[in-house]
Amino acid sequence: MKIIENPLQESLPELLQRPAMDHAALYTVVQGVLDAVKKEGDTAVAAYTQKFDGVTIDTAIVSAAEINEAALALSPALKDAIQLAAKNIRCFHEAQVSETIKIETMPGVSCWRKSVGIDKVGLYIPGGSAPLFSTVLMLGIPAVIAGCKEIILCTPPGADGKVHPAILYAATVVGITRIFKIGGVQAIAAMAYGTETVPQVYKIFGPGNQYVTAAKQLVQQSGVAIDMPAGPSEVCVLADETCNPAFVASDLLSQAEHGPDSQVLLVSTSKKVVANVEEAIVAQLALLPRKDIAQKALDNSTAIVVEDMDRAIFIVNSYAAEHLILACNNDEVIAEKITNAGSVFLGNYSPESVGDYASGTNHTLPTSGYARAYSGVSVDSFVKKVTFQKLTPAGLQAIGAAVETMAAAEGLDAHKNAITIRLQSL
């Protein structure tokens, strides 16, 4: 990690940049795959599965037998852990459901808003070197709670042509049965446009590598909604002299091991803390199976030392991290001053890992600074808010003149006439 002491204000934008990617070249490759799947359907999907995953499969559909077999392949301890996580995630997300409240804005004029589940949603679950079965819970549970009528799941097959059993078991726990062995850009294309096998959906959710992210952004331009713009995973830790350096090091490494394009940021009011954290990173990194990946991420990462906590909070809000850990004294007071972050973890005993798996909050979060304007996935992500209004004759008489005046002022006479003709009938 690079160590920067008391950076100048004007240097912050460059200092807090994420690793740069060649988006033009990336989008050209991705657009070609999207176009092929849109035109050729299952044939193109199968060809890209062979090309990118090195797997030839007879059908992309995961059978009921494969789903049933998955539970037998997992240890009781892992199944219990998935069940516990599902319980907590369900508990937290069920509390997000809002009741319909009817408001009478003036006598005879009633307005209300109703949450309606999006009819068809697609969930993308990365497989690759780290099959993210936890993401099945994070996306599937709020989709079910929201009342989505059709939920499909795409995930890449392994070298044996099968889906990781933990992904299938998690889907069973959630209640998702329509699962397809499709990964990468071809999965996003299949869900966006539909194929002979995969149904078209209205909104696509889920994390992925830079190709998947680019695919989601491109299909959004053709009218398919996505959960949020996203990029490589990241964490920021704000630490003072009350932190445990070994804990902080473990949190930084837990994000660094996601991929070489991940980024971690340490902001501290103590130069000694940064030195102690670096020492702990070296010791812990040597023991990690994914140490080469984590090291590449650390090469893109920075530790910043500042003079006081106010300056540290300013930098943290400027960075707008996907995950923010407050390893500080008075963490709850500091948390009140945080305005830009996907998910915040308070104190020395709230590691980011609990949010990734089982505390109950959602781990599908805005990255790349999008936390300045976007929220993480919730039940709200899977619903539309439909507004309603109903006027009585007395209500129309009370509000009609104001609407006529405003419509006339905008030069929209047909709008005015829709009021006038009714008032005349009364």
Secondary structure, DSSP 8 states (H G I E B T S, - for coil): -EEEES--GGGHHHHT------HHHHHHHHHHHHHHHHHHTHHHHHHHHHHHH----S-SB--HHHHHHHHHHS-HHHHHHHHHHHHHHHHHHHTT-----EEEEETTEEEEEEEEE-SEEEEE---TTS--HHHHHHHHHHHHHHT-SEEEEEE---TTS---HHHHHHHHHHT--EEEE--HHHHHHHHHH--SSS---SEEE----HHHHHHHHHHHTTT-EES----S-EEEEEE-TTS-HHHHHHHHHHHHTT-TT-EEEEEES-HHHHHHHHHHHHHHHTT-TTHHHHHHHHHT-EEEE-SSHHHHHHHHHHH-EEEEEEESTTHHHHHTT--SEEEEEESTT--HHHHHHTSSS------TTGGGT-----GGGGEEEEEEEEE-HHHHHHHHHHHHHHHHHTT-HHHHHHHHHHHHH-
